Amino acid sequence: MAETTSLDAAAFTNEGAAQGRTALPPELFDGVVNMPVMHQAVKAFLANQRQGNAATKTRGRVIGGNRKPWKQKGTGRARQGSSRAPHWVGGGTVFGPHPRSYAQYIPRRVRALARKSALNARAREGALLVVQPLAFEQPKTARMVALLRALGVDGQKVLVLTHDVRPAVHLSARNLPLVHVMPYRDVSTYHLLWSDVVVIESPALVENGDATEAESAAGSTEPGAPGDAAGAAAPSAGGSATPRKSRATGRGGAEKAGAAASRKRAAGTPAAKSPRTRKTAAKTSSGKSAAKAAGARKKTTARKVAARKSSAGKGAAKRSTSGTAKGATRKTAARKSASRPKKQGGK
């Protein structure tokens, strides 16, 4: 675990007069700088700024090229199918960019950790200044320039973080290219690392430090923690929040349930089956039904075999009968031809 250190920063009035140094809230400024998380947050921020509008046309989107430039054979030139092919001048582009989203998502806690690391980095460098609330009744660029000069940060990239939305302060610095004004709650890791000096109003620093402490305390309380157990046990002491199930399953409830079951048995009503008994009965019934289906299949198969055998026997008998009849017919014809007298002579 990294060592945490207490940090402080230079304090100034809203006119730029020095007031010594002030301690920074330990909930926000513990001195820990997480470089990989800051790198991830900056990459995601820059990627989310991209519109993703780059687009090129493929050969199917370029106008023209619907006809074959010349016939396939006989010209002596290489065969071509379209004048908008990628290797033609004015043809389509291969693997060119198309509109898409470059958005990247980072969890909220990771973003908060990256912003906290950036603030710690600026505080460790001595580039974080705390000022009293800026009292700008109307926009005045000269007044903002004078304040930055009094703070000794003119000519540097300055990020001014206000307690809330201050239109007059924002408009006073809008014409200064190296000054950026925004509410503290909207600051990102990129803005903190972009600037050379961070100027924060003291109310914003104190309020956000308290909010961070409350959030961390809420996040550390999980279901099942000792605090939750005490809170859950408190209502039951009065008896008003006792679960219905616990009242129903008390001693009196058990006696009533037993008496009802005995009355049902005495009346001949079958008692309710337990889940295990129901499962066993279901398995038994399924086994019986499977056995019945198997017996029915066997009977059907036996009937089919018997029918095939009987049909085969009938066919053999028919064939034998027809063969016998044909043989008898041939013998009778032979006898008749033998009994006829033979003709003699030419006529």
C-alpha positions in Angstrom: 0.0 0.0 0.0 1.4 3.4 -1.0 2.2 5.9 1.7 -0.2 8.8 2.0 1.1 12.3 2.8 -0.6 15.5 3.8 -0.3 18.2 1.2 -0.8 22.0 1.4 -1.0 24.8 -1.1 -0.5 28.6 -1.3 -3.6 30.6 -0.3 -4.5 34.0 -1.8 -7.3 36.5 -1.6 -9.6 37.2 -4.5 -7.4 40.2 -5.4 -4.2 38.1 -5.5 -2.7 39.0 -2.0 -0.8 36.1 -0.4 -2.3 34.6 2.8 0.3 32.0 3.6 -0.4 28.3 3.1 -3.5 26.2 3.7 -3.9 22.4 4.3 -5.6 20.5 1.5 -8.4 18.0 2.3 -6.8 14.6 3.0 -9.7 12.8 1.3 -8.8 14.3 -2.1 -5.1 14.9 -1.6 -3.3 11.8 -0.3 -0.2 12.2 -2.5 -0.9 9.1 -4.6 -0.5 9.5 -8.4 -1.7 6.6 -10.6 -0.1 7.1 -14.0 -1.7 4.2 -15.9 -5.2 5.4 -14.8 -4.5 9.0 -15.9 -3.2 7.8 -19.2 -6.4 5.7 -19.8 -8.6 8.7 -18.8 -6.8 11.1 -21.2 -6.9 8.6 -24.1 -10.7 8.1 -23.6 -11.3 11.9 -23.3 -9.4 12.6 -26.6 -11.1 9.7 -28.3 -14.6 10.9 -27.2 -13.8 14.3 -28.9 -13.6 12.7 -32.3 -16.6 13.0 -34.6 -15.7 10.0 -36.8 -16.8 11.7 -40.0 -13.9 10.5 -42.3 -15.4 8.7 -45.3 -14.1 7.4 -48.6 -16.0 5.8 -51.6 -15.5 2.2 -52.6 -15.8 1.1 -56.2 -19.5 0.5 -55.7 -20.2 4.1 -54.6 -18.2 5.9 -57.3 -20.3 7.2 -60.1 -19.8 5.5 -63.5 -18.0 2.3 -64.4 -21.1 0.4 -65.2 -19.9 -0.7 -68.6 -17.0 -2.9 -69.5 -14.2 -0.6 -70.9 -13.5 -2.9 -73.9 -14.3 -6.5 -74.9 -12.7 -9.4 -73.1 -10.6 -10.7 -76.0 -9.0 -9.5 -79.2 -7.7 -6.1 -78.3 -4.3 -7.1 -77.0 -4.8 -5.2 -73.8 -5.4 -6.6 -70.3 -8.9 -7.5 -69.5 -10.9 -4.9 -67.5 -14.3 -5.1 -66.0 -14.9 -1.5 -64.8 -13.2 1.9 -65.1 -13.9 2.5 -61.3 -11.7 -0.4 -60.1 -9.2 0.7 -57.4 -6.2 0.6 -59.7 -7.8 3.0 -62.1 -7.5 6.8 -61.8 -10.7 8.0 -60.4 -11.6 4.6 -59.1 -12.7 3.5 -55.6 -10.6 3.4 -52.5 -9.7 0.1 -50.8 -9.8 -0.2 -47.0 -10.5 3.6 -46.6 -12.1 5.1 -43.5 -15.8 5.1 -43.0 -17.9 7.0 -40.5 -17.8 5.3 -37.1 -17.8 6.0 -33.4 -14.6 6.3 -31.5 -16.3 6.5 -28.1 -14.6 4.8 -25.1 -16.3 4.2 -21.8 -14.5 4.3 -18.4 -16.2 3.4 -15.1 -17.1 6.3 -12.9 -14.8 5.3 -10.1 -11.8 5.0 -12.5 -12.5 8.5 -13.8 -12.7 9.8 -10.2 -9.4 8.1 -9.4 -7.7 9.6 -12.5 -8.9 13.1 -11.6 -7.7 12.6 -8.0 -4.3 11.5 -9.2 -4.0 14.6 -11.5 -4.9 16.9 -8.6 -2.3 15.2 -6.4 0.3 15.5 -9.2 -0.3 19.3 -9.4 -0.3 19.7 -5.6 3.0 17.8 -5.3 4.5 20.1 -8.0 3.4 23.2 -6.1 1.2 24.2 -9.1 -2.1 24.4 -7.2 -3.3 27.7 -5.7 -6.3 28.3 -3.5 -8.1 31.6 -3.7 -11.1 33.1 -2.1 -14.4 33.3 -4.1 -13.9 35.6 -7.1 -16.3 38.5 -6.8 -16.8 39.5 -10.5 -20.1 41.5 -10.8 -19.6 42.0 -14.6 -17.2 40.6 -17.2 -13.9 42.4 -17.2 -10.9 40.9 -19.0 -8.5 43.5 -17.5 -9.4 42.4 -14.0 -8.7 38.8 -14.8 -5.3 39.7 -16.3 -4.5 41.7 -13.1 -5.4 38.8 -10.9 -3.3 36.4 -12.8 -0.4 38.8 -12.7 -0.7 39.2 -9.0 -0.7 35.4 -8.6 2.4 35.3 -10.7 1.0 32.9 -13.2 0.6 35.2 -16.2 2.1 33.7 -19.4 1.3 30.1 -18.3 -1.6 27.8 -19.1 -4.0 28.4 -16.1 -7.1 26.4 -15.2 -9.5 28.3 -12.9 -12.0 26.1 -11.1 -14.9 27.9 -9.6 -17.3 26.8 -6.9 -20.3 26.9 -9.2 -21.2 28.4 -12.6 -19.8 31.9 -12.8 -20.8 33.6 -16.1 -18.9 36.8 -15.3 -15.7 35.0 -14.5 -16.0 32.8 -17.5 -16.6 35.8 -19.9 -13.7 37.7 -18.3 -11.3 34.9 -19.3 -12.8 33.9 -22.6 -10.6 36.2 -24.6 -7.4 34.9 -23.0 -6.0 31.9 -25.0 -4.0 30.5 -22.1 -6.8 30.7 -19.4 -9.7 28.2 -19.1 -12.5 28.7 -16.5 -14.9 25.9 -15.6 -16.8 24.7 -12.5 -14.9 22.3 -10.3 -17.5 19.5 -10.8 -16.9 19.5 -14.5 -13.1 19.3 -14.5 -11.5 16.2 -16.1 -8.1 14.6 -16.0 -7.3 16.1 -19.4 -7.9 19.7 -18.3 -5.9 19.2 -15.1 -2.9 17.8 -17.1 -3.3 20.4 -19.8 -2.7 23.3 -17.4 0.5 24.4 -15.9 -1.2 26.0 -12.8 -4.6 25.1 -11.2 -6.4 27.9 -9.4 -9.3 26.7 -7.2 -11.8 28.6 -5.2 -11.7 27.6 -1.5 -15.5 26.8 -1.2 -15.2 24.3 -4.1 -12.3 22.6 -2.5 -13.9 22.2 0.9 -17.3 21.1 -0.4 -15.9 18.5 -2.8 -13.6 17.2 -0.1 -16.6 16.6 2.2 -18.5 15.0 -0.7 -15.6 12.6 -1.4 -15.4 11.6 2.2 -19.2 10.9 2.4 -19.0 8.8 -0.8 -16.1 6.7 0.4 -17.9 6.1 3.7 -21.1 5.0 1.9 -19.1 2.8 -0.4 -17.4 1.0 2.4 -20.7 0.0 4.0 -21.8 -3.2 2.3 -24.6 -5.7 3.0 -23.6 -8.0 5.8 -21.4 -5.4 7.5 -21.6 -4.9 11.3 -23.4 -1.6 10.8 -26.1 -3.2 8.6 -26.5 -6.0 11.2 -27.1 -3.5 14.0 -29.6 -1.6 11.8 -31.5 -4.8 10.9 -31.6 -5.9 14.5 -33.0 -2.6 15.8 -36.5 -2.8 14.4 -37.0 -6.4 15.7 -36.4 -5.2 19.3 -39.8 -3.4 19.3 -41.5 -6.3 17.7 -43.1 -4.2 14.9 -40.8 -5.4 12.2 -40.7 -9.1 13.0 -40.8 -11.2 9.8 -44.1 -12.9 9.1 -42.4 -16.2 8.5 -40.8 -16.3 12.0 -44.2 -15.7 13.6 -45.9 -18.4 11.5 -43.3 -21.0 12.3 -43.3 -20.5 16.1 -44.3 -23.1 18.6 -48.1 -22.4 18.4 -48.0 -22.5 14.6 -46.3 -25.9 14.5 -48.9 -27.3 16.9 -51.7 -25.9 14.7 -50.2 -27.4 11.6 -49.8 -30.8 13.3 -53.4 -30.8 14.4 -54.7 -29.9 10.9 -52.6 -32.8 9.4 -54.0 -35.3 11.9 -57.6 -34.2 11.2 -56.9 -34.7 7.4 -55.6 -38.2 8.0 -58.5 -39.0 10.2 -61.0 -37.8 7.6 -59.3 -39.9 4.9 -57.8 -36.9 3.0 -54.4 -37.8 1.7 -51.7 -35.6 3.3 -49.6 -33.4 1.1 -46.5 -35.1 -0.3 -43.1 -33.8 0.3 -41.0 -32.6 -2.7 -38.8 -35.7 -2.5 -41.9 -38.0 -2.5 -43.3 -36.1 -5.5 -40.0 -36.5 -7.4 -39.9 -40.2 -6.6 -43.5 -40.6 -7.8 -42.8 -38.7 -11.0 -39.8 -40.9 -11.7 -41.8 -44.1 -11.1 -44.7 -43.0 -13.3 -42.3 -42.0 -16.0 -40.6 -45.4 -15.8 -43.9 -47.2 -16.0 -45.0 -45.2 -19.1 -41.6 -45.9 -20.7 -42.1 -49.7 -20.0 -45.6 -49.6 -21.5 -44.3 -47.8 -24.6 -41.5 -50.4 -25.0 -44.0 -53.3 -24.7 -46.3 -51.7 -27.3 -43.4 -51.3 -29.7 -42.4 -55.0 -29.3 -46.0 -56.1 -30.0 -46.2 -54.0 -33.1 -42.8 -55.3 -34.4 -44.0 -59.0 -33.8 -47.2 -58.3 -35.7 -45.3 -56.9 -38.7 -42.9 -59.9 -38.7 -45.8 -62.3 -38.6 -47.5 -60.5 -41.5 -44.4 -60.6 -43.6 -44.0 -64.3 -43.0 -47.6 -65.1 -43.9 -47.4 -63.0 -47.1 -44.2 -64.7 -48.0 -45.8 -68.2 -47.5 -48.9 -67.3 -49.6 -46.6 -66.1 -52.4 -44.6 -69.4 -52.4 -47.8 -71.4 -52.5 -49.1 -69.5 -55.4 -45.9 -69.9 -57.3 -45.9 -73.7 -56.6 -49.5 -74.0 -57.7 -49.0 -72.1 -60.9 -45.9 -74.1 -61.7 -47.8 -77.4 -61.3 -50.6 -76.3 -63.5 -48.3 -75.2 -66.2 -46.5 -78.6 -66.1 -49.8 -80.5 -66.4 -50.8 -78.4 -69.4 -47.6 -79.1 -71.2 -48.0 -82.9 -70.6 -51.6 -82.8 -71.9 -50.5 -81.0 -75.1 -47.7 -83.5 -75.6 -50.1 -86.4 -75.4 -52.6 -84.8 -77.9 -49.8 -84.2 -80.4 -48.6 -87.8 -80.1 -52.1 -89.2 -80.7 -52.7 -87.3 -83.9 -51.9 -89.2 -87.1 -49.0 -87.8 -89.2 -49.8 -86.6 -92.8 -48.1 -88.5 -95.6 -47.3 -87.2 -99.0 -46.8 -83.8 -100.4 -50.4 -82.8 -100.4 
